[in-house]
Amino acid sequence: MRVLSSFFTRIAERYLPDAFVFVFLLSALTFLLGMAQGYGPTAVAEFWGNGFFKILTFTAQSTLVLATGFALAHTPFVHNALVAFANIPKNEVQVIILTTLVMMACSLFSWGFGLVAGAIVARQMGIVHRGRIHYPLVVAATYSGFLVWHGGYSGAIPTIIATPGHFLEDQMGVVPVADTLLSPTNLVIILALAIFIPIVNVMMRPKADGVRQSIPDAAGELDNDFEPSAAPSTESASGNHPTGPSGQGASSPAERMETSRLVTLFLGALAALYLLSYFIGGGAVTLNTVILSFFALGLILTPNARAYSRTFQGGAKAAYGIILQFPFYGGIMGMMVGTGLAAALASGFVSISTAHTLPFWSFLGAGLVNIFVPSGGGQWAVQGPIMITAANELGANMPRVAMAVAWGEAWTNMIQPFWTLPMLAIAGLGIRDIMGYTAAVLLVSGVLIGGILLIM
């Protein structure tokens, strides 16, 4: 594994471009492949334009998942708990295993929370164990834990098909999460990854006498503005209340409201009360309820409105990649669908499938499509209709097929730089620093997930 990861690292360092340049390369490739389908450049450009704004709703939802996860991870209680993990391991092997498992646990809870929480833990590991661990591998091990996100609470595809009125309801009905997230196949995949991926990460560490790259000096300061301790104090350094614009010594009513627990407790309790009523009434887990639950937790755990606004600002900053790149991936999706490329890819896998093997081929097809459309919801819009139609024709288990697509999307995230952006911004590294390691994880996890889908 050490040799394999070193090979992929050299390739990544030399040839892997910035994530936004990667969007350009995918757009250009899709444009040319679309023309190869018999369409002229104007027609393909129209497909691109039609798709550019198609996933704005999901873009907003994804932005909120990340921003609310960021804000929750930076509440004092959660942040201190995450930082405390860095003091548990005693050597490099334990650091790698713990960061991988913490990321998996957090990602099962929420992909947005996982990306932020995992990065905080990895960065703190780099600070506490400076000089004794290979920091790029620790960050890569953290990102490898992101593999499990689509099998968890915020998984896009299982929450979409559990939502009444979803766009495939006529073909497959409303599928409860008990048939997807809580299915034996999904749970076995998560367990297998939790056992084997940490082992793979440990096997990639440098030799005992090898060079170990420490955390960059600037990385420890990258996130200071949004840590709980950095929230503006309600008192000055001298211990007096801050002076407002009026020049009066006492804080103003506005300042007292901004630093009051009552504001955020009320809003958080309001959200929690709604969710309680919603789920008692038989409501299903959807992407919107996931977002609202993170709002509720973050608001309840934050010190005050001013602190929550400040950390949410950090989350919005971390989400810049989603805001910038998602519309362009929507354009790629528009070209993929409009020219028939997506249908041709998916149908090619379907044509060699049986009822038993359809989940496996759906997994591989989803992994390929995900490189062009790195969005669980967006990808389901492209691949879902084809796979569910095939499942109906072959008599395959539709929830299993849907989850196979979900796992395929999560699988090739290991070589898709898009979702690394918020994590790397906190960790203080670049995509080339970790992609060689995650490419090796891609190979091993592909065998694990694909094998389980074939056996079960």
C-alpha positions, -999 to +999 in steps of 0.1 A: +000+000+000+029+023+007+043+019-028+008+023-044+001+055-025+035+069-033+028+063-070-006+080-069+009+109-049+035+115-076+008+115-102-014+139-083+014+163-075+023+165-112-010+164-130-039+171-107-053+206-114-072+230-091-108+220-085-122+248-106-098+239-135-111+204-130-146+217-137-133+233-170-117+200-181-149+180-174-170+207-191-148+206-222-147+168-223-185+166-219-190+192-246-168+172-271-185+139-262-219+156-266-209+167-301-198+131-308-234+121-301-244+140-332-253+174-318-239+208-330-220+231-307-250+255-304-273+227-293-248+214-267-244+249-254-281+252-251-282+220-230-254+235-209-274+267-203-306+248-195-288+228-169-268+257-154-296+267-130-314+234-127-299+225-093-301+258-076-324+244-049-300+216-042-271+241-043-288+262-016-296+230+005-260+218+002-247+252+012-269+252+043-259+217+052-222+227+052-228+261+069-250+247+097-225+218+101-197+243+104-216+264+129-225+233+150-189+221+150-177+255+163-201+257+193-180+256+225-192+221+236-187+204+203-155+222+194-139+214+227-149+177+224-134+175+189-101+191+200-100+168+230-097+138+207-062+149+198-049+140+232-062+104+231-037+087+207-001+081+217+015+073+184+011+077+146-009+045+141-035+055+168-037+090+153-045+076+118-071+051+131-088+076+154-091+104+128-105+080+103-132+067+127-141+101+140-147+113+105-168+083+097-190+089+128-194+126+121-201+120+083-228+094+092-244+122+112-240+148+085-217+152+056-214+190+062-206+184+099-182+156+090-161+177+066-157+204+092-154+183+124-130+159+107-108+188+096-108+203+131-097+169+146-070+164+119-056+199+123-055+195+161-037+161+157-012+179+135-006+205+162-004+182+192+017+155+175+038+178+153+070+161+140+057+126+150+031+121+123+029+126+085+003+153+084-008+149+047-016+112+054-036+122+086-057+146+066-061+121+038-072+094+064-097+119+076-111+125+042-113+087+036-138+086+064-161+107+043-167+075+022-196+066+045-216+098+043-242+086+018-251+057+040-260+081+069-285+106+082-279+133+055-275+110+025-291+128-004-306+099-024-322+080+006-336+113+019-349+123-015-368+091-022-382+092+014-398+125+007-434+124-005-438+140-040-402+132-051-398+131-089-397+093-091-426+086-068-447+073-097-421+046-105-410+035-071-432+051-045-420+067-013-392+046+002-387+048+040-352+051+054-358+017+071-354+001+036-323+021+026-302+035+055-312+008+079-310-021+055-286-050+062-266-043+031-260-007+040-251-015+076-226-043+065-209-019+040-205+007+068-191-019+091-167-033+065-154+002+057-150+011+094-128-020+098-107-021+067-102+016+057-083+025+089-060-005+083-054+006+047-045+041+060-021+028+085-004+007+059+003+038+038+023+056+065+060+064+058+086+040+071+099+045+106+130+063+093+110+081+065+104+118+061+073+131+079+057+164+069+044+184+098+014+207+098+022+240+080+028+268+106+000+289+091-025+261+093-029+264+131-041+300+126-064+295+096-096+290+116-089+311+147-114+337+137-142+312+141-132+292+171-154+297+202-126+316+220-125+341+192-161+352+196-162+389+205-164+394+243-191+413+260-165+430+281-135+450+274-100+441+284-104+462+315-135+443+325-159+471+317-188+468+293-179+479+258-187+514+248-214+517+221-216+542+193-232+567+217-201+567+239-220+555+269-202+530+292-231+506+296-239+482+267-269+492+246-302+472+245-291+460+210-258+447+223-275+429+252-298+411+228-269+401+206-251+386+235-282+370+252-287+333+253-325+339+250-324+347+213-307+316+201-324+293+227-358+305+215-351+300+178-334+266+185-363+254+206-388+266+180-370+245+154-368+215+177-405+218+186-414+218+149-392+187+142-407+169+172-442+175+160-432+166+124-417+133+133-444+123+158-469+130+130-451+104+108-429+128+088-399+113+070-363+123+071-356+147+043-328+170+034-348+199+047-353+183+081-316+175+083-308+211+077-333+223+103-320+198+129-285+212+125-299+247+129-317+236+161-286+220+176-263+248+166-286+275+180-292+257+213-255+250+219-241+284+208-233+311+234-254+338+218-267+353+185-235+372+179-213+341+182-236+320+160-236+347+133-198+347+134-194+310+131-221+308+104-201+334+084-172+309+085-195+282+072-206+304+044-170+311+035-162+274+036-191+267+012-177+290-015-168+260-036-204+247-037-217+282-046-191+287-073-189+252-089-224+237-085-240+257-113-212+246-136-218+210-126-254+217-134-243+227-169-223+195-172-254+176-160-275+195-186-251+184-214-250+148-201-288+145-201-296+166-231-271+148-254-281+113-241-246+107-227-259+099-192-285+076-206-260+058-228-236+053-199-262+040-175-279+019-202-246+003-210-243-010-175-280-020-174-277-040-206-253-064-190-272-067-157-296-092-141-319-086-112-291-097-088-262-078-105-280-046-112-270-030-078-233-038-086-234-023-121-254+006-108-226+012-083-199+012-110-220+034-132-227+059-104-190+060-097-183+070-133-211+096-135-201+111-102-168+123-116-189+145-140-217+153-115-204+152-079-237+157-063-258+130-048-291+148-056-280+160-090-266+125-099-299+109-089-317+132-112-295+120-140-292+083-132-322+076-111-349+073-138-327+049-158-319+027-129-354+025-115-368+018-149-343-011-152-351-023-117-388-025-127-380-043-159-356-068-142-376-072-110-346-059-089-349-046-054-354-008-059-341+004-025-309-017-030-304-002-065-310+033-051-284+027-023-260+012-048-261+045-068-256+064-035-225+043-026-211+048-062-214+085-057-197+084-023-170+060-037-154+082-064-155+113-042-121+099-032-107+112-065-132+140-071-116+172-056-148+191-052-158+179-017-123+183-003-124+221-006-140+230+028-119+204+047-086+214+031-094+251+038-094+243+075-066+217+074-043+241+055-033+217+027-039+215-010-056+187-030-023+174-043-011+167-008-038+140-001-051+127-035-024+101-039-035+084-006-073+087-013-068+072-048-054+041-031-084+041-007-106+043-038-093+010-051-097-009-018-131+005-010-143-003-045-135-039-040-152-039-006-184-022-016-187-039-050-181-073-034-208-068-007-233-057-034-227-089-053-228-112-023-258-099-004 
